[in-house]
Amino acid sequence: MKRFASACVLGALFAAMMLWTAELSAQPRRGAVRRPPGRRTAIVVRPAHPIRRVLPRTVVVRPARTHVVLGVPLVFLPPIIWRPAPLVLPARDRLLWQESEVLAKEDEWVDCNFGVDRRGGGLILGIDGTAQLNFAEITFDNGNVQVVDFEDREHKAGTYELLNFADGRVVKTVRVLAKSVSGETTLTLHLTS
């Protein structure tokens, strides 16, 4: 009788555990978490920054989640005008790093900062929603800063090559100035091999 009672208890525990596991797997997984809105502040660009058009007066600054130290002076390279061409995200084994930032329409312009600090061969930008993009700054470990000019245009959902540096470089940080045009937009940055 004791064996039967023990088997019933174990069976009930197993059934409860299976039900709990099924409930967990049915819940949607969130790839990006919306951070609380920061305070609005004046945008800061260095005097050598190659973008000469009028930039937004105030932005919400989102600091990098990973703090990266760069011990060399920055040198701005001539800007690259971005020509978006949709692409398919490479296989998972080619993705070395990724991070997302959720932008809300009411935030207006957001200065997103990503601490990468890894070697790779290219950067891919994923847009989920519609975003108006101003510029991106990619800072490498040697102090070179490549500015990608989005020309302050709107871009729809998709996956796009941001910058290809097939010779393999250490990306220290990436800064993207953007705002959501749709209710909420997620920007995902991927570093590829």
N, C-alpha and C positions, 0 to 999 in steps of 0.2 A: 504494500500500500504506500509506503514511504517513497519507493522508487517511482511509482505512478504520479504521486504529488510533485516530486522533484522534476519529473519530465514535463508535467503540465506547467509548472512555474517557468522552467527553461523555455518551453515552447511559447508561452505568453510573452516572456521577455524578448525572445527572438522576433516574434510578430510585431511587437511594439517598436523594436529597433528598425525593422524593415520599413514600417510605416513612416517613422521619423526620417529615415534616409530618403524615402520617396518624396516626402514633403520638401526636404531641403533641395533635392535635385530639380524639383518642379519650379523653384523660385528663380527668377531671372538673375543672371550674374551681371554685375556692373563693372565695366572696364575702366570707367573714369568716375571719380567722385567730384561733385561740384564743391569747390572750396567757398567759404563764406566771402562775400564781397569785401574787398579791401577799401581803403580810403582813397579818394581821388587826389592826385597830386600832379604837379607839372611834369611833363615828359623831359627826360634828360638824355641828350645825345652829346657825344664828344665833339670838340671843335673840328676834328678831321673827318667827321662822318660824311660820306659822299652824297647822301640824299639832301638836295637843296630846296625842295618844295616845302610849303608850309605844312607842318605836322600838327596833329591835334594838340590843343593847348593843355588839356588834362587827360590823364589816363588812370586806370586802376592798375597798380603794380602787383603782379603775382611773383614772389621770389621763388627761386629754384628750390625744389625739395631736397636736392643734393647740393651741398656747399662745395664749390670748386675753387681752388686757389691757383692763380696764374701769376707766376713770378717774373714775367718779361713784359717790356713795353708793347702796347698795341700798335699795329700798323694796318691801316685800312687799305684794302686792295680796291681797284676800280670795281664799281658795282656791276652786277649781272642783272639784266632785265629778264624776269621770269616769263617763260612761255609754257603755260601748263599743258601737259600731255598726259591724259589718264593712263595708268598702268595697273597691272595686276600685282598685288603684294607677293613678294618672293616666298619661297618655301620657308617654313618656320626655322629650319637650321641655318638659314642665311640672315635671320633677324637677330642682331646682337644686343639690342636695347630698344626699349620703347617707353614712352610716357605720354599721358594725355592731360589736357586741360579743358574744362567745360566753361564755355562763355555764355552768359545770359544776355539777352538783348538790352535789359535795363542797365547793365554794366557799362554800356557804350564801349569806348576804346579800352583794351586791356593789353598791358605790356607783359607777355608771358615769357618766363625764363626757365630754361631747362638745363640742369646740370648733367652733362653726359659723361665726360671724363673717360672716354673709351676710344680705341682705335677701330676704324671702319673704312668702308669704301664708298659710302654714299648715304644720303639722308632722303627719306620719303616722308611726305606730309599727307596725312589722311584728314579729310574734312567730312564730318557727319552733321549735316545741316547746311546753311548758307552763311558764308563769312565774307566780310570785307577785309582784305589784307593790305597792309601798308608796306612793311619791309620785314626781312629776317636778317639777323646778324649771326654768322657762324664763326666762332672764335676757336682757332687751332692752338695747339700747345706751343708753337713757335711764336705766338703773338699776332700772327696774321688774322685779320678779320675780313671775311668775305660777306659783303652785303648783297642780299638778293632783293631786288626792287619788284614788288608786286604791283607797282603803279597805282596803288590805292583802289584796286578793282574788286568787284564782287566775284566770288567763286562758289559754285554749287558743290554738292556732296560728291566725293570721289577720292581716289588715291593717286597722288602725283609725285613725280621726282622733284625734290627740292634742290638738291645739289649732288653731283657725281664727282667723286675724287678717287678714282679707281687705283691711284698709286698708294692708297692706304695712309690715312693720317689720324692723329689723335684729335678728336673733337672735344674741346673743353666745355663750351657752353653754346647754347642756341637761344636767341632772343627773337620772339615774333610779336609784332604789333598788329593786333587784329580786333575786329568787333563782330558780334553775331548779328546777322540780318534776320534770320529766322528766330523763333522764340528762344531756342537753346542750340548751341553749336558746340561740337566736341572737335578739338584739334588733337590729332595723334601724331607724334613724331617718332619715326623708326630709324635706327642706325643699322645699315646692312653691311655685310662682309664684302 
